[in-house]
Amino acid sequence: MSDALNQEATPPDPATLLSLDDIADCLADAFEDGEGATIAAAMAAVAAAPGLGELAAAVGMPRDALHAALTAEEFNLDLTLEIMKVVDLHMSGGRA
């Protein structure tokens, strides 16, 4: 698990999420943890991340629309599944 999610009270730092790989690591850790609060904190960090545009392109939606969905904390199942697919595809090469 990444340091960003090891401490339950400390949300991931959006500034460290510079690329799709960084975002995939963060979200994979959150999904693995399985706690709603952890996943919500990770999604909020991703919404503010410099690499958000890469995730938006990978899920096939405009950056602004993805940002709005993530900051509204109203994740519909379709969007969540699309994000999880991107994370899974990115992580299938193995994690360090």
C-alpha positions in Angstrom: 0.0 0.0 0.0 1.3 3.5 -0.8 2.4 5.8 1.9 -0.4 8.2 0.9 -3.0 5.7 2.0 -1.2 4.0 4.9 -2.3 6.6 7.4 -6.0 6.4 7.7 -6.5 10.1 8.7 -4.2 11.5 5.9 -5.7 11.7 2.5 -3.5 11.3 -0.6 -1.6 14.5 -1.7 -3.0 15.5 -5.1 0.3 17.2 -6.0 2.0 13.7 -6.0 -0.5 12.4 -8.6 1.3 13.7 -11.7 0.6 10.9 -14.1 -1.9 8.1 -14.9 0.5 5.7 -13.2 0.5 7.7 -10.0 -3.3 8.0 -10.1 -3.7 4.2 -10.8 -1.5 3.4 -7.8 -3.5 5.7 -5.6 -6.8 4.4 -6.7 -5.7 0.7 -6.7 -4.7 1.2 -3.1 -8.0 2.8 -2.2 -10.0 0.1 -4.0 -7.9 -2.6 -2.3 -8.6 -1.0 1.1 -12.3 -1.2 0.4 -13.3 1.5 2.9 -15.7 4.1 1.5 -14.0 7.0 3.2 -10.6 5.9 1.8 -12.0 5.6 -1.7 -13.8 9.0 -1.4 -10.5 10.6 -0.2 -8.6 9.1 -3.1 -11.2 10.2 -5.6 -11.1 13.8 -4.2 -7.3 13.8 -4.4 -7.5 12.6 -8.0 -10.0 15.4 -8.8 -7.3 17.9 -7.8 -4.4 16.0 -9.4 -2.2 17.4 -12.1 -2.6 14.1 -13.9 -6.5 14.2 -14.0 -6.4 15.0 -17.8 -4.7 11.6 -18.5 -7.4 9.8 -16.5 -10.2 11.7 -18.2 -8.7 10.8 -21.6 -8.4 7.1 -20.6 -12.1 6.9 -19.4 -13.2 8.9 -22.5 -14.7 11.9 -21.0 -13.8 15.6 -20.8 -11.5 16.6 -17.9 -14.0 19.2 -16.6 -16.8 16.6 -16.5 -14.6 14.1 -14.7 -13.5 16.8 -12.2 -17.1 17.8 -11.6 -18.2 14.1 -11.0 -15.3 13.5 -8.6 -15.8 16.6 -6.6 -19.5 16.1 -6.3 -18.8 12.8 -4.6 -21.7 11.3 -6.5 -19.9 8.5 -8.3 -22.3 6.6 -10.5 -21.6 3.0 -11.0 -20.7 3.3 -14.7 -18.1 6.0 -14.0 -16.6 4.0 -11.1 -16.4 0.9 -13.2 -14.7 2.8 -16.1 -12.1 4.2 -13.6 -11.6 0.8 -12.1 -11.0 -0.7 -15.7 -8.4 2.0 -16.3 -6.7 1.3 -13.0 -6.7 -2.5 -13.7 -5.3 -2.1 -17.2 -2.6 0.2 -15.9 -1.7 -2.1 -13.0 -1.8 -5.4 -15.1 1.9 -4.8 -15.9 2.7 -5.3 -12.2 3.3 -2.9 -9.3 6.6 -2.1 -7.7 
